[in-house]
Amino acid sequence: MATIREIAEKAGFSQATVSRILNDDPSFSVKEATRQKILSTSIEMGYENVPRYQRVTIPQDIALLNNSIHDKGLQDAYFDELEVSLRRHAKDERMRVTEYNDVKSLMKDASKYAGFISIGPAPFKRNMLKRLHAVLPHGVFIDINPAPSLFDSVQPDLEQTILDALDELMDAGNKRIGFIGGFGNIMGDHEYPEDPRAFAFRNWTVRLGLDVDGLVFDEGPFTVENGRALGERFVAECGDRLPDALIVAADPIAVGVLQAFAASGILVPRDMRLVSINNQEIANYTSPTLSSYDINKDELAKAAVFMLSEAISMGRSVNQHMRISTKLVARDSFTPKAR
């Protein structure tokens, strides 16, 4: 382990200054740049007694890999809000952000950056991810986890969200519960043509002994238009055997579903209770207003920035994966049972 004298020599400060900073002397006033330099040097040299709560925020250049699929609709609003939060937290951590829209351009400029953060659901080829890791090993993916053994990730806990929604609906007396969602991928070394929300719904309804035969519709993009089309199919195929309640994978789809139901004379929540996911601003203006699980985009962005900052400053090589919980914001489409 490095000594205070060795740290002082490498950092270019006196042993007394180094000692007082590493011992977090409250009476010692020093420039922030000096504190950061000494803390950074001590970590690099393997000094074990650095106070863990003293995070090192050295100015860094990072890349934002914007991998969202623009639909000029509500899905864009989700990623736009996420990007705003990410840039704000990066600035707080003294990170300068440059945006890229394709991975090949980022790899070409990889030497300019200490790491990257990626937003958006578009899938990556495994060999492309390996090439990216070879030139830029520190990276955090938000919303998806395409390479758990290569990069970090921060995701909303959608599987737990589905279970929470099922529990709330069943507690309120709903026994037949349907699902409408879009097409997605469960990433990693293996890809499945199924969104995590649909995958969790099928898994949990089997475990809970719920009959969902003919009540799952999950295909197409996460758009209002696709939601309307799926809603029309749902009504046509269910006929007189509509379920008691419905879980919708995302607010954009839910908006289209509500439109299809209204056109067919189905009133929510009188004829069917409905719960969505995302809690976007539009949930306040639908008819009825949407009960929706809030994905806290600010928490996703903050966690991703802190995770990347820690990986860069500590030189961490073991990947970390974080799940952020969601919370139901109850409105008119479903009222949970009072507890």
C-alpha positions in Angstrom: 0.0 0.0 0.0 1.3 3.5 -0.8 2.4 5.7 2.0 1.4 9.4 2.6 5.0 10.4 1.7 4.8 8.6 -1.6 1.4 10.1 -2.4 2.7 13.6 -1.5 5.7 13.1 -3.9 3.6 12.0 -6.8 0.8 14.6 -6.3 3.2 17.4 -5.7 2.0 18.6 -2.3 3.4 18.5 1.3 2.9 15.4 3.5 1.0 17.6 5.9 -1.5 18.7 3.2 -2.0 15.1 2.0 -2.4 13.8 5.6 -5.0 16.4 6.5 -7.1 15.8 3.4 -6.9 12.0 3.7 -7.9 12.3 7.3 -10.8 14.6 6.4 -9.6 17.4 8.8 -12.7 19.7 9.1 -10.5 22.7 10.1 -8.4 22.5 7.0 -9.3 24.8 4.1 -8.0 23.8 0.7 -8.8 24.4 -3.0 -11.2 21.8 -4.5 -8.7 21.1 -7.3 -6.0 20.2 -4.7 -8.4 17.9 -2.8 -9.4 16.1 -6.0 -5.8 15.8 -7.1 -4.7 14.2 -3.8 -7.7 11.9 -3.6 -7.3 10.8 -7.2 -3.6 10.1 -6.7 -4.2 8.1 -3.5 -6.8 5.9 -5.2 -4.5 5.3 -8.2 -1.7 4.3 -5.9 -3.8 1.9 -3.9 -4.0 3.8 -0.7 -6.7 1.9 1.3 -7.7 4.6 3.9 -9.4 7.1 1.6 -12.8 8.0 3.1 -15.4 6.2 1.0 -17.8 9.1 1.1 -15.3 11.4 -0.6 -16.1 10.8 -4.2 -13.5 11.9 -6.7 -15.0 14.2 -9.4 -12.2 14.8 -11.8 -13.3 16.6 -15.0 -13.9 14.0 -17.7 -15.0 13.9 -21.4 -17.7 11.3 -21.9 -19.8 10.3 -24.9 -23.6 10.0 -25.0 -24.6 7.2 -27.4 -28.2 8.2 -28.3 -29.6 4.9 -29.5 -33.3 5.8 -29.3 -35.6 5.1 -32.2 -37.4 8.3 -33.1 -41.1 8.0 -33.7 -41.9 11.7 -33.4 -44.4 10.8 -30.7 -44.7 10.0 -27.0 -41.7 7.6 -27.1 -39.5 10.5 -28.1 -40.7 12.5 -25.1 -39.5 9.7 -22.7 -35.9 9.7 -24.1 -35.8 13.5 -24.4 -36.6 13.8 -20.7 -34.0 11.1 -19.9 -31.3 13.0 -21.9 -32.0 16.3 -20.2 -31.6 14.7 -16.8 -28.5 12.8 -17.8 -26.8 16.0 -19.1 -27.7 17.8 -15.9 -26.2 15.2 -13.6 -23.1 14.8 -15.9 -22.5 18.5 -15.5 -22.8 18.2 -11.7 -20.1 15.5 -11.9 -17.9 17.7 -14.1 -18.4 15.6 -17.1 -18.4 17.1 -20.6 -20.8 15.3 -22.8 -20.6 14.8 -26.6 -23.5 13.1 -28.4 -23.2 10.3 -30.9 -26.0 8.6 -32.9 -24.1 5.5 -34.1 -21.6 3.2 -32.5 -19.2 3.2 -35.4 -18.6 6.9 -35.1 -18.1 6.6 -31.3 -15.5 3.8 -31.8 -13.6 6.0 -34.2 -13.4 8.8 -31.6 -13.0 6.5 -28.6 -9.6 7.9 -27.6 -11.2 11.2 -26.8 -13.4 9.9 -24.0 -13.1 8.3 -20.6 -16.4 6.4 -21.0 -19.9 6.5 -22.4 -23.5 6.3 -21.5 -26.1 4.9 -23.9 -29.8 5.6 -24.0 -32.4 3.9 -26.3 -33.7 0.4 -27.0 -32.2 -0.3 -30.4 -30.5 -3.7 -30.4 -26.7 -4.2 -30.9 -24.8 -7.0 -32.5 -22.6 -8.9 -30.1 -19.4 -8.5 -32.2 -20.0 -4.7 -32.3 -20.3 -4.5 -28.5 -17.0 -6.5 -28.2 -15.3 -4.0 -30.5 -16.7 -1.1 -28.6 -15.5 -2.6 -25.3 -12.0 -3.0 -26.7 -11.6 0.7 -27.4 -13.9 2.1 -24.6 -14.2 -0.3 -21.7 -16.2 1.9 -19.3 -19.8 2.3 -20.4 -23.3 2.3 -18.9 -26.5 1.3 -20.7 -29.8 2.8 -19.6 -33.1 0.9 -20.0 -31.4 -2.2 -21.7 -28.6 -4.6 -20.7 -27.1 -5.8 -24.0 -23.8 -7.1 -22.7 -23.8 -7.8 -19.0 -20.2 -9.2 -19.1 -18.9 -6.1 -20.9 -20.7 -3.0 -19.6 -22.7 -1.7 -16.7 -26.4 -1.0 -16.8 -29.2 0.8 -15.1 -32.8 -0.3 -15.7 -36.3 0.2 -14.4 -37.4 -2.9 -12.6 -40.1 -3.8 -15.1 -40.4 -7.4 -14.0 -41.2 -6.3 -10.4 -43.5 -3.6 -11.8 -45.6 -6.2 -13.6 -45.8 -8.3 -10.4 -46.8 -5.2 -8.4 -49.5 -4.4 -10.9 -50.9 -7.9 -10.8 -50.9 -7.8 -7.0 -52.7 -4.4 -6.9 -55.3 -5.6 -9.4 -56.0 -8.9 -7.7 -56.2 -7.2 -4.3 -58.9 -5.0 -5.8 -60.9 -8.1 -6.8 -59.9 -8.4 -10.4 -59.5 -12.1 -11.4 -59.2 -12.1 -15.2 -56.3 -9.8 -16.3 -55.1 -9.2 -19.8 -52.0 -7.6 -21.2 -51.3 -5.4 -24.2 -47.7 -4.5 -25.1 -45.2 -4.1 -27.9 -42.3 -6.0 -29.4 -38.9 -5.8 -27.7 -35.8 -7.9 -26.8 -34.5 -9.4 -23.6 -30.8 -8.7 -24.2 -27.6 -10.3 -23.2 -25.9 -13.3 -24.7 -29.4 -14.5 -25.7 -32.1 -12.6 -27.5 -35.8 -13.4 -27.3 -38.5 -11.9 -29.4 -40.4 -10.7 -26.4 -40.4 -7.5 -24.2 -39.5 -7.9 -20.5 -42.9 -6.8 -19.5 -44.7 -9.4 -21.5 -42.2 -12.1 -20.4 -42.8 -11.2 -16.8 -46.6 -11.1 -17.3 -46.6 -14.6 -18.7 -44.3 -15.9 -16.0 -46.1 -14.4 -13.0 -49.6 -15.3 -14.2 -48.6 -18.9 -14.5 -47.1 -18.8 -11.0 -50.2 -17.1 -9.6 -52.5 -19.5 -11.3 -54.3 -16.9 -13.4 -56.1 -17.8 -16.7 -54.8 -15.4 -19.4 -55.5 -17.6 -22.4 -56.4 -15.3 -25.3 -55.7 -12.2 -23.2 -52.1 -11.4 -24.2 -51.5 -9.1 -27.3 -47.9 -8.0 -27.7 -46.5 -7.0 -31.1 -45.5 -4.0 -33.0 -43.9 -0.7 -31.9 -44.6 1.3 -28.7 -46.8 3.9 -30.4 -50.3 5.3 -30.1 -51.2 3.9 -33.5 -50.1 0.4 -32.6 -52.0 0.7 -29.3 -55.1 1.6 -31.2 -54.7 -1.4 -33.6 -54.0 -3.8 -30.7 -57.0 -2.4 -28.8 -59.3 -3.1 -31.7 -58.0 -6.6 -32.0 -58.4 -7.1 -28.3 -62.1 -6.1 -28.4 -62.8 -8.1 -31.5 -61.2 -11.4 -30.3 -62.4 -11.2 -26.6 -66.0 -10.4 -27.7 -68.3 -10.7 -24.7 -65.5 -12.2 -22.5 -63.6 -9.1 -21.7 -61.2 -9.4 -18.7 -61.8 -7.5 -15.5 -58.6 -5.6 -15.9 -55.8 -4.8 -18.3 -52.1 -4.1 -17.9 -50.6 -2.0 -20.8 -46.8 -2.0 -21.3 -46.4 1.7 -21.9 -48.4 5.0 -21.9 -48.1 5.6 -25.7 -49.8 2.2 -26.3 -52.3 2.8 -23.6 -53.4 6.1 -25.3 -54.3 4.1 -28.4 -56.0 1.3 -26.4 -58.3 3.9 -24.7 -59.2 5.3 -28.1 -60.1 1.9 -29.5 -62.1 1.0 -26.3 -64.0 4.3 -26.5 -64.9 3.7 -30.2 -66.2 0.3 -29.3 -68.3 1.6 -26.4 -66.1 0.1 -23.7 -65.8 2.4 -20.7 -62.8 2.4 -18.5 -62.9 1.8 -15.5 -66.6 0.8 -15.5 -66.2 -2.1 -17.9 -62.5 -2.8 -17.4 -59.8 -1.4 -15.1 -56.6 -0.3 -16.8 -53.0 0.2 -15.5 -50.1 1.5 -17.7 -46.4 2.0 -17.2 -44.1 5.1 -17.7 -46.3 7.8 -16.1 -45.6 10.3 -18.9 -47.3 13.7 -18.9 -50.0 12.5 -21.3 -51.4 10.3 -18.5 -52.9 13.4 -17.0 -54.9 14.3 -20.1 -56.4 11.0 -21.4 -60.0 10.1 -20.8 -60.1 8.6 -18.3 -56.8 9.8 -16.8 -54.3 6.9 -16.7 -53.2 5.1 -13.6 -49.5 4.5 -14.5 -46.3 3.2 -12.8 -43.8 6.0 -12.7 -40.4 5.3 -14.2 -38.2 7.9 -12.5 -36.0 9.0 -15.4 -34.1 11.4 -13.2 -33.1 8.5 -10.9 -32.1 6.4 -13.9 -29.9 9.2 -15.3 -28.3 10.0 -11.9 -27.5 6.4 -11.2 -25.9 5.9 -14.6 -23.7 9.0 -14.2 -22.6 8.0 -10.7 -21.9 4.5 -11.9 -19.8 5.6 -14.8 -17.9 8.2 -12.6 -17.1 5.5 -10.1 -15.9 3.0 -12.7 -13.6 5.6 -14.3 -12.1 7.0 -11.1 -11.6 3.5 -9.5 -10.7 1.7 -12.7 -13.3 -0.9 -11.8 -13.3 -4.0 -14.1 -16.2 -5.9 -12.5 -19.5 -4.9 -14.1 -22.5 -3.7 -12.1 -26.2 -3.8 -12.9 -28.8 -1.7 -11.0 -32.6 -1.9 -11.0 -34.7 1.2 -10.1 -38.1 0.5 -8.6 -41.3 2.1 -9.9 -44.3 3.5 -8.1 -48.0 3.5 -9.0 -49.5 6.9 -9.6 -53.2 6.3 -9.3 -55.7 8.2 -11.4 -59.1 7.4 -12.8 -58.4 4.3 -14.9 -57.8 2.2 -11.8 -58.2 2.9 -8.1 -56.2 0.5 -5.8 -57.7 -1.0 -2.7 -57.3 1.2 0.3 -54.7 -0.2 2.7 
